Amino acid sequence: MARMFGRRAGAAFLLIVIGLMAGRASIGASPTGLLGALGIPVDAAGTVLSRGQSFSLTAHEQQLTATSSKVAAQVVQVENVGQGLGSGVIATPDGYIVTNNHVVEGGTRFYVTLWNGHRLSAKLVGTSPIDDLAVLKVDATNLSAARFGDSDKLMVGQEVLAVGNPLGLGETVTTGVVSAVKRTVSEGSGAYLPHAIQTSAPINPGNSGGALVSLDGQVVGIPTLEASDPQNNAGGAAQGIGFAIPSNRVAIIVNQLMASGKVEHTGRAYLGIAGADAAQTNQMNGASQSQPSANGVVVQSVSTGTPAAKAGLQQGDIIVNLAGRPVQNMDSLFSILADQHVGQTVTIVFKHVNQTTGNSTQITKKVTLGELPANPR
């Protein structure tokens, strides 16, 4: 069958050529007519045109390529030996590099690969697990350091680039927009990120610790994770939903890590409780499915001397409102706290449950918020 097919194909081609040659009188003696009939582009003089014609970039494309080229030298690949690969951003010309805590977590040996392929040994300067940030240091000078922008000025719909090293492929640029700002995002590692940037720029494994960049080349965020799709039983990522730590938050934490290797001031409002979603707690305790799930946060423990302890909260109490905003679950509690200031006095509303009778009493009190410890217990 293969030989018969080959013969038929060859015969068909021969017939086409004979037909074209036979009809040359009608096409014209010029080679232009014959080449044109064969689909080969020619000009009026019969010269075969190149298929690799030059083209012009639009002003927008020129800006994209210029920014990509500029930022390329500011983003590095981070190797956590035996653990995996990630990305990093050069913060200073003398070798301080910003990345995610989860990129360096569990590691003891680190290497950084620059845009030109140079691979340098790196040491871990310090980490902030609750912010998912870390700083590495390489022995180098005159590096191309990134310029960090004001993330508070970002606007929804603004175009951004994500630059990193996804899947070990090497430096890669993707484009998207700022989809939302001031998202509160929690990670499985225990970190939670207030005022995170949501972007449609693809963020894949290996992009973590890289750069989210405005079109003028300023780093406005550090990509950290992609959203998971709750409809995907395999735990796959949701398409077009990634998150980045805003650059203003990065500056607060990284400056402290570079100065002393640790974070002394988180700048985050703090209540001082460990808690769980009331709806989830009800379900675990066998609450009837016909009952509407209760909103709020169940207090699991209260740290001694904290604002919550001073306000009289106890284990088993249910927080339902803070600073005049309803508390639906732990995520909403984090979000409310993220919008408050250290030392600010706010109203807290909680239900105190009598452990003997099961009756609850709603209590309203004033509470002065403290500062979240760098490594809360």
N, C-alpha and C positions, 0 to 999 in steps of 0.2 A: 504493500500500500504506500509506503514511503517513497519507493522508486517511481511509482505511477504518478504520485502527486508532484514529484519533482519534474517529471517530464511535462506534465500538463502546465505547470507554472512557466517552464522555459518556453514551451510552444506559444503560450499566450503572449509572452514578452516579445518573441520573434515576430508574431503577427502585428503587434502594435508598431514596432519599428518599421516593418515593411510597409504598413499602411501609411505611416507618416512620411516615409521616403517617397512612396508612390504619389502622395498628395502634395509633394513639395512645390509643384507648379502653382497650385492654388494658394499655398502658404506664402510663397515667394522664395526666391533664391537666397535671400539674406539669412544669415545664421540666427538673426533675431527672431524670426518667425518660428524656426524649428526649436530653438531653446525655450522660447516662450511657450510653445505647445507642450514641451516636456515639463513645464512648471519651474524652469530655472529663471530667476529674475535677471533681466538685462536692461540696459539703458538704450537710448535711441541709436547710439553708435554700435550697438551689439556687444558692448563690454559686459561681462558677467559681473553682477553686483555682489559685494560682500554680504554674507548673512550676519556678520558681526558689526552692524552699524552702531555708532556711538549714540548715546541718548543724554538728555539733560535732566538733572535732578530738580525737583521743585524746591522752593525756598524752605518748605517744611521738611522735606527729605534731607536737605543740606544740614538743617539744624539737628535732625536726628543722628545723622552719621557723624557730625562734628562732636556732639555730646558723647556718643558711644565711644569714639576714639579717645576722647579726653579722659573719660572715667575708666577706661580699660586699664590704664596704668595705676589706678587707685584701688583696684579690687584684686584680691589675692585668693588663692586656694589654700585652705587650711586642712592639714592632715593630722588627725588624731590617731597616732599609730596603734593599730590593732582594734580601733573603734569605728573609724569611718572618715569621710571627707565632708568638708563644708566650705564656706566662704568667709572672707573677712574684708574689712575696709581699712586702709592706711589712714590713721588719725593724725600722725605727726611725721615730719621728714626723717626723724631719728629712730623710727621703727616701732612705734606703738600701733597696735592693730586691734580694732574692735571686731568682735564676733559674738555669736550667741553662746550662752552658757551650755546649752545642750549639745553644741558642737564639740566642746572641750571636755564635757563631763565624763568622768571615769578614766581619763587619760593621764599618762605620766610623761609621754614624749610627743612633741609636736614639731611639725615642719610647715613652712609657708613657702608657696611657689609664686613668684612674681610674674607679671605679664610677659616678661622676656624669657621665662623658663628657668630663671635662677631659683634654686631650692635652698632655703635657709633654715637652720635650726631655730626654734622659738621656745621661749620660756613663758610660763603662765604667770601673769602679774597679779591677777585677782578676778573674782567673780561676784556677781549679784544674782543668785538663783531666782529670787522673786521677780526680777526684771528680765530674766533670761539674757543677761549680758555678761560678757567677759572681755578681758584685755590680755593680749599676748605682746611680747617684745622680741624683736629680732635685732641682731647686731648689724646695723646698716645706717647709712647717712644719705642725705640728698634724695630721699624717696619722694615720689609724687603723692603728696597728702591730699585727701579729700577736703572739699569745702562744705561744711554743714550749714543747711539753711534753716529758716524759722518754720517749723512744722505747723505752728498755730495759724500761719497764713495760707495753708493749703485749702483749695476749694474743690468741692465735689464736681467731677467732670474734667478736672485738670489732667492733662496727659503726663504720664510718668514712664520711666524705664526701670526695669529690674535687671540688675547686672550681677552675675554670680557664676558658679561652677556646678550646674545641675548634673546629677547622675554621673559625675566624673568625666563629662565630655570636654571640659575645659571652659574657658570664659565664654559666656553666652549672654546675649541681650534680648529681652522680650519687652513688649510694649503693652500698655493698658492705660486705664484712667484711675483716678481716685474715686472709688465707688462710694465711700462713706468715711466719716471721721468720728473720733471719740467713741469707738467701739470698746467695750470691755470684754477682753478675751482671757479665758483661763486655759492653761495647759495641763496635760496629764502629770507633768513633773512637779506641780504645785505652784508654779508661777502664775501670776495673773497680771494682765497688761491693761492698765487704764488708758483710755484715749488712743487706742490702737488705730492705725490707718488700714482701711479695707481697700484692696485694689484688685482690678481684673487682670493685671499683668501676671502671667503664669509664674507661680513659685513652686518649684519641684524640689525633691530631696537633693541636697547639695547647694541650693540657693541660700539656705539659712546662713545668716551672718553677712550676706552681701549688701548691696546698696539699692535702695529705691531712690531714684534720681529725678529731679525736675528737668525740664528741657533746657534750662540754662546751665545744667551741670552741677547743681547743688544736691547733696545728699539730704533727703528729707525723711528717710526712715531706714531701718534695718529689717529686712524681711526675716520672719521667724517661723511661720507655719502657714499651711493651707487648711481650709475648713474641711472637716469630714462630712460626708453625706449620710445622714441618719437613715436614708432609704436604702443605702448600699450595705447589705449584710456582711460583705467582705471588708467593710471599713474603708472603702475607697474615698478619695478626695472629691469634694464638690468642685465642679469646674468653674473657673473664673472667680473664685473667692479665696484670696490670700490676705495675710495680715502682716503688718510691719510695725515695729516699735518707733514711735515718732522721734525725730532727731532732737527735739528739745529735751525729751526724757533721757535720751542717750547721753547728751552733754552733761546733765546733772550727775549721772552715775559714773560715766567714764572719767570725768575729771577727777573724781574722788579716787577711783581705782588707780589711775596713773600717779596720783600724788602719794598715796599711802598703801595701795594694794587692798584696801577694804573700803566699805561704804559706812560712813558714820551717820549720815543723815539721808533718810529715804525721801523725806518731804511728803510722805503720804499720811493722810488721816487714818487713825487707828481706833478701834473700839475695844478690842481685847477679848474676843470670844472665838471659840471653835464651834462651827455649826453645820447644819445639814438642811436641805430643803424639807419643809414640812410635808409636802405632798409625797415625797419619796419615803419619808419616815412613816407616814400613815400606811403606805402600801406595804412596807416591810413588816409592819405590825399587824397586817391582816385586816386593814380597814375595808369595809364593804365597798365593792366596786360601784354600787348604786349611789353612794354618797359622793357629793362633789369634793374634789381634792382640796384640802386646805392650803391657802397661801401663807407665806411667811417663812421664817428661818427658825428652826428649833435649836436652842442653845445646848450644846453638848458639854462645854466646859467654859469656865471663866477664869482668866489669868489673874493672879493676885495683884492688887494695886493698880489695875487698869481702869480706864474710864467706865467700862461696863460694870466692873466690881463696885466702883464708887456709886454707880446709879442703881445698884441693888439687883442686877440681873443674876439669875441662878440657873443651874442646870435644869432643863425641861421647859424653861420659859420660851415663848414664841414671839419673835420680833416681827411686827406687822407694819411699822412705819418708822422712817428715820428722816429727819430734816424736812418734814412735810411731804415726803414722797412714799408711796406704798412699797413695801418690801415683799416681792413675790417669791423670791428664792435667793440662793447665795449669789448668783450672778448679779441680780439687781442690787443686792446689798453692797457688793464690790463697786458697782457702777455709781451708787449714791455716795459712797465714801470717797471715790475718786474725784468727785466734784466738790468735796469739802476741803477745808484748810486745817492744818495742825493748830490746835488751840481754839478752834471755833466751837462755840456752844450751840447745840442744836437740840431739838425735841426728839425723844425716842418713845415709841408706843409699843408695849409688849403685853402679852397675855401671860399671867402667872397661873400655872396650873397646880391646884392642890393635889398632891400625890396620893392622898388618902381618899378623898371624895371624887376626884376627877373634875371638879368644878373649876372654872377659870375666871379670873378677874382681870379686866383690862386696866393697865397702869400707864400713866403718862408722866414722864420725867424729863428734866433737862440733863444733858450730858456734855461735858467738855472733852472734845476729841484729843487724843494724844498723837504721837508719831509712831508709825509702824517701824518696829525694829528691823534692822537689815537682815537678820536671820531669826524670824519669829518661830517660836516653839509651838 
